[in-house]
Amino acid sequence: MSEDYNPKGYFFNIEKPQTYSDYFGFTLLLAFFGALNAVVGHELIHHKESHNKFLGTYACSRLMSCNFLDEHIKGHHKWVSTLEDPATSRKNEPIYSFIVRSIYGSKTNVWGYESARITKQYGEDANLFIRVFCNKSFWYEVIHASYIIGVYYFLGWESFKFNLCYIAIGVYFFETVNYIEHYGILRKKDTNGVYESINKMHSWNYLSGATIVRL
């Protein structure tokens, strides 16, 4: 390679982005790949093997979404295309309000699943310590906080700001997938209030799989 070669202007080199547009493009690019990685993680959590579920959860953890496994399997698979599912977008719903509802709903749902498990395991009189420290949702948030604090402590303020932007843009991309896949689709209820069975018509992306639909 020529000694006159200058890598300036490329994203992946030893130099930091020099302008706001450079910084935005750099963050946008990496956040896109982070969201793509989380989509792959979504596929991994459908596998039975523990190591695949772990890798899928790890992929989501960098977007502050460790709770995705529990909510997706216990909630989304059951309530998809209903008003009970925070990850099902309503017709004419703005994407930004959907993202807020999806994030908040998934986290509160997982806390509820865990609270029910703790009540079943320890009884109705379980104390506050057990209800908090035996709840996986609490530890998910500890992981999230440890990650972002660790970035600040070991890598500094600039890396901390970059990670906040990376998370925000990555979550936007990732939640947009849910928004598009289930936009405006609601399952019908019978006279007894029972929803119709889930089928390929309850996800716009059903054609992406040849033999199986993974909602």
C-alpha positions in Angstrom: 0.0 0.0 0.0 1.3 3.5 -0.8 2.8 5.5 1.9 0.6 8.4 0.8 -2.6 6.5 1.6 -4.8 8.6 3.9 -7.8 6.8 5.6 -9.4 10.2 6.6 -13.1 10.2 5.8 -13.7 6.5 6.4 -15.7 5.4 9.4 -13.5 2.6 10.5 -10.1 4.1 11.2 -8.1 5.4 14.0 -9.5 8.9 13.7 -12.6 10.2 15.5 -15.5 11.7 13.5 -14.5 15.4 13.0 -17.9 17.0 12.4 -21.5 16.5 13.6 -22.4 15.0 10.3 -19.5 12.5 10.6 -20.6 11.7 14.1 -24.2 11.2 13.1 -23.3 9.0 10.2 -20.9 6.9 12.3 -23.5 6.5 15.1 -26.3 5.8 12.6 -24.3 3.1 10.9 -23.3 1.3 14.0 -26.8 1.6 15.5 -28.2 0.0 12.4 -25.9 -3.0 12.8 -26.7 -3.1 16.5 -30.5 -3.3 15.7 -29.7 -6.0 13.0 -27.8 -7.9 15.6 -30.9 -7.7 17.9 -33.1 -9.0 15.1 -30.7 -12.0 14.9 -31.0 -12.3 18.7 -34.7 -12.5 18.3 -34.3 -15.5 16.1 -31.9 -17.2 18.5 -34.3 -17.0 21.5 -36.7 -19.2 19.6 -34.3 -22.1 19.8 -34.5 -24.5 22.7 -30.8 -24.5 23.6 -29.8 -22.4 26.6 -26.7 -21.1 24.8 -28.8 -19.8 21.9 -31.2 -18.0 24.3 -28.2 -16.5 26.1 -26.7 -15.2 22.9 -30.0 -13.8 21.8 -30.5 -12.0 25.1 -26.9 -10.7 25.0 -27.6 -9.3 21.5 -30.6 -7.4 22.9 -28.8 -6.3 26.1 -26.8 -3.7 24.3 -30.1 -2.0 23.4 -31.2 -2.1 27.1 -33.7 -4.9 26.2 -32.6 -7.9 28.3 -36.4 -8.4 29.1 -37.1 -9.1 25.4 -36.8 -12.9 25.9 -39.4 -13.1 28.6 -41.9 -10.7 27.1 -41.5 -12.1 23.6 -42.1 -15.8 24.6 -44.6 -15.3 27.4 -46.4 -12.3 26.1 -46.0 -11.5 22.5 -46.5 -15.1 21.3 -49.8 -15.3 23.3 -51.2 -11.9 22.7 -49.9 -10.9 19.3 -52.4 -8.9 17.2 -54.5 -8.0 20.3 -54.7 -4.8 22.4 -53.1 -6.7 25.2 -49.8 -6.9 23.3 -47.6 -3.8 23.6 -45.6 -4.8 20.6 -48.7 -4.8 18.2 -49.0 -1.5 16.5 -52.5 0.0 16.1 -53.8 1.3 12.8 -52.8 5.0 12.4 -50.7 4.9 15.5 -47.6 7.2 15.3 -44.4 5.2 15.5 -43.0 7.3 18.3 -46.0 6.6 20.7 -45.8 3.0 19.7 -42.1 2.8 20.7 -42.8 4.3 24.1 -45.7 2.0 24.7 -43.8 -1.1 23.5 -40.8 -0.4 25.8 -42.9 0.5 28.8 -45.4 -2.3 28.3 -42.8 -5.0 27.8 -40.9 -4.0 30.9 -44.0 -3.8 33.1 -45.3 -7.1 31.7 -42.1 -8.9 32.6 -42.2 -7.5 36.1 -45.8 -8.9 36.4 -44.8 -12.3 35.1 -42.0 -12.4 37.6 -44.2 -11.2 40.5 -46.7 -13.9 39.7 -43.9 -16.5 39.8 -42.6 -15.2 43.1 -46.0 -15.3 44.6 -46.5 -18.9 43.4 -43.0 -19.9 44.7 -42.8 -18.0 48.0 -46.5 -17.4 48.8 -48.7 -14.3 49.1 -46.7 -13.1 52.2 -43.4 -12.9 50.4 -41.5 -9.9 51.7 -40.4 -6.9 49.7 -36.8 -8.1 49.6 -37.8 -11.3 47.9 -40.2 -9.6 45.6 -37.4 -7.2 44.4 -34.2 -9.3 44.5 -35.8 -12.5 43.2 -37.4 -10.6 40.3 -35.4 -11.0 37.0 -36.6 -7.6 35.9 -34.7 -6.0 38.7 -31.5 -7.7 37.6 -32.1 -6.9 33.9 -32.1 -3.2 34.9 -28.9 -3.7 37.0 -27.2 -5.2 33.9 -28.4 -2.2 31.8 -27.2 0.3 34.4 -23.9 -1.5 34.9 -23.2 -1.5 31.2 -23.7 2.2 30.6 -22.0 3.2 33.8 -19.1 0.9 32.9 -18.8 2.6 29.5 -18.6 6.0 31.2 -16.1 4.8 33.9 -13.7 3.0 31.6 -14.1 4.8 28.3 -15.1 8.3 29.3 -17.8 10.9 28.6 -17.5 10.8 24.8 -18.1 7.1 24.7 -21.0 7.5 27.1 -22.7 10.0 24.9 -22.0 7.8 21.8 -23.6 4.8 23.6 -26.7 6.8 24.5 -27.2 7.8 20.9 -26.4 4.3 19.8 -29.0 2.9 22.1 -31.7 5.4 21.1 -31.2 4.9 17.3 -30.8 1.2 17.7 -34.0 0.9 19.6 -35.8 3.0 17.0 -34.7 0.6 14.2 -35.5 -2.5 16.2 -38.9 -1.3 17.3 -39.7 -0.2 13.8 -39.5 -3.9 12.8 -42.3 -4.7 15.3 -44.3 -1.7 14.1 -44.2 -2.8 10.5 -44.7 -6.5 11.1 -47.9 -6.2 13.0 -49.3 -2.8 11.9 -53.0 -2.6 12.1 -53.7 -6.3 12.5 -56.1 -7.4 15.3 -57.4 -10.9 15.9 -61.2 -11.3 16.2 -63.0 -12.4 19.3 -65.9 -14.9 19.5 -69.0 -14.3 21.5 -67.3 -15.8 24.6 -64.4 -13.3 24.4 -61.9 -15.9 23.1 -59.5 -14.7 20.4 -59.2 -16.6 17.1 -56.1 -18.8 16.8 -52.9 -17.2 15.5 -52.2 -17.8 11.9 -50.0 -16.4 9.1 -52.4 -13.5 8.4 -51.5 -12.0 11.8 -48.1 -10.8 10.7 -47.2 -8.9 7.6 -43.8 -10.7 7.4 -45.2 -14.2 7.1 -43.9 -14.6 3.6 -40.3 -14.2 4.8 -40.3 -17.8 6.1 -40.8 -20.8 3.8 -42.1 -23.3 6.3 -42.6 -21.6 9.7 -44.0 -18.3 10.9 -42.2 -16.8 13.9 -44.3 -13.9 15.2 
